[in-house]
């Protein structure tokens, strides 16, 4: 699938990318276009970080392998991504491979961060490591921000390794250089003159000169439909990444009040059951998605059935008892 993916997907599987623009410039729309492309790729696993409570990325949750909505979850997600990167690097070195070729069983990992400027320092240290070492093993970073300041983006590897820069409308000329790189404004990249949401300039090795473009408009319904279409057939990291240790009750901010955190095995189980068709989802597939052992999975399912939250549709097949609720955690 990698060779047949759209040009946008191929770029993001091999390079880190930055999207910048002021409020109302269409940043969310561009992000939705990219996510719609990536979710259609059967060799891409997507992890999301959205520290605005999931406001931007939660509509995609059924197509995301993980979603972090608190600073603690974001740090844990990045830490796990570095562990995945290290594992891939070791495996590649063992086989003498210099480039990781994504497949359904060995998918690329794209980490999408909405409002990068809000990340805690504990997370940006891991992000720097991914920026320096991730591309060769298909672990890449897509960062979006409304505040493309030097302080927000940092002075480390993350900023310097962003090969793809998408600049929507900005307020000041200096913001052009902050997003597209030093000297971009004097070279003719005048993003402050963009006059409509979704219009942008893209800087990449294939796009060395300034040329205006505009993103497709993807409605909220389009997002829901696209996420639902691909939710039940998403690739997972193989072997599944171990779920982080659950926090104790003294840290309630690390777990959303409506259910288990989305970057835990319980969160992945809940999400899989929510997106299951009327015929239910099979136990083997749930084992693969959650990383739980069969006995543990059956125990969790029995607890959920007893509580009335899950229905056993047939032998070995389950789905949520309230599929229309819309709650994904």
Secondary structure by P-SEA (a helix, b strand, c coil): ccccccaaaaaaacccbbbbbcccccaaaaaaaaaaaaaacccbbbbbbbcccccccccccccccbbbccaaaaaaaaaaaaaaaaaaaaaaaaacccbbbbcccbbbbbbbbcccccccaaaaaaaaaaaaccccccbbbbbbbccccccccccccccccccbbbbcccccaaaaaaaaccccccccccccccccccccccccccccbbbbbbbccccaaaaaaaaaacccccccccccccccccccccccccccccccccccaaaaaaaaaaacccccccaaaaaaaccccaaaaaaaaaaaaaacccccccccbbbbccccccccc
